[in-house]
Amino acid sequence: MKPAVLVARNVFPEAVARLREHFEVTTNEADTLWPQPELIRQLQGKAGLFITGSEKIDGVLLDACPNLRAVCSMAVGYNNVDVPACTAHGVVVSNAPDVLTETTADFGFALMMAAARRVTESEHFLRRGEWTKWSFDMFAGSDVHGATMGVLGMGRIGQAIARRGALGFGMKVIYHNRSRLNEADEATIGARYVDKATLLKEADHLVIVVPYSAASHHLIGAAELAMMKPTATLTNIARGGVVDDAALAEALRHHVIASAGLDVFEGEPSVNPALLTVPNIVLTPHIASSSLPTRRAMASLAVDNLMAALGVGPNAGKPPTALNPEVLSK
């Protein structure tokens, strides 16, 4: 009998078809975000679980699902998965890094430019029928070319954004990260390491690309926003919770900074109502990786990991992007 797996959200048919070649597959055609009790019910007897960034995997679920051996996500972030708890239960966990780096960097740069050039504000103005004449300062924003980009978090995506800024737009790039890049990598992307305070004070455009953890919760709050230039923009494509959304709304309302672009939010899909009432912000529903080729690649990598974790396919026993490969050695 084939092992049973659960696909927790609706995904590309070709991804499901690949899984059906090796497993008994249960899918979520309604694409409902199951509450944990329902997810536990659906997981009974399942050896593998295909998830997105939405499903919460913790000790409670793992205790209730003793047959579970693998949790494979098509997202790069995994703050919804308690990896140590999975390791303790002998469950291998994987994510989907690398395949979305360039697409996410494209979107981050687009969001930054939209905030800088007041694209959303001006579109709403036009749609309301308020455009009746030209004026010299109509929606005058800030330049991107030649400006100083500050990157908070210089992993794969941060480096890809820095390259776009330095090489494509002649920007001066400064960054802050838990660990400094080596000199060769800094030279390649034209970036200069600074402390966090300097980053906030000097950046014309701050782009946040750090993973979410307890340590990065509200990494940017009222105090940090007050350190920024009043002409600066903030772009968050990292995770909700890294920025204090309520503090950001207040800062935008009182022009502590000029504008912001957010693709991620605390408590998403809910959005802090205060953010919806300030005009100088660009809001998108967590779609930075959402190009069809990239989303297909993310799903395909999750399938590769799930197959390998459950011992089938060319990578059997060696999931390509396992987060806790030590489980496999046991």
Secondary structure, 3 states (H helix, E strand, C coil): CCCEEEECCCCCHHHHHHHHCCCEEECCCCCCCCCHHHHHHHHCCCCEEEECCCCCECHHHHHHCCCCCEEEECCCCCCCECHHHHHHCCCEEECCCCCCHHHHHHHHHHHHHHHHCCHHHHHHHHHCCCCCCCCCCCCCCCCCCCCEEEEECCCHHHHHHHHHHHHHHCCEEEEECCCCCCHHHHHHHCEEECCHHHHHHHCCEEEECCCCCHHHCCCECHHHHHHCCCCCEEEECCCCCCECHHHHHHHHHCCCCCEEEECCCCCCCCCCHHHHHCCCEEECCCCCCCCHHHHHHHHHHHHHHHHHHCCCCCCCCCCCCECCCHHHHC
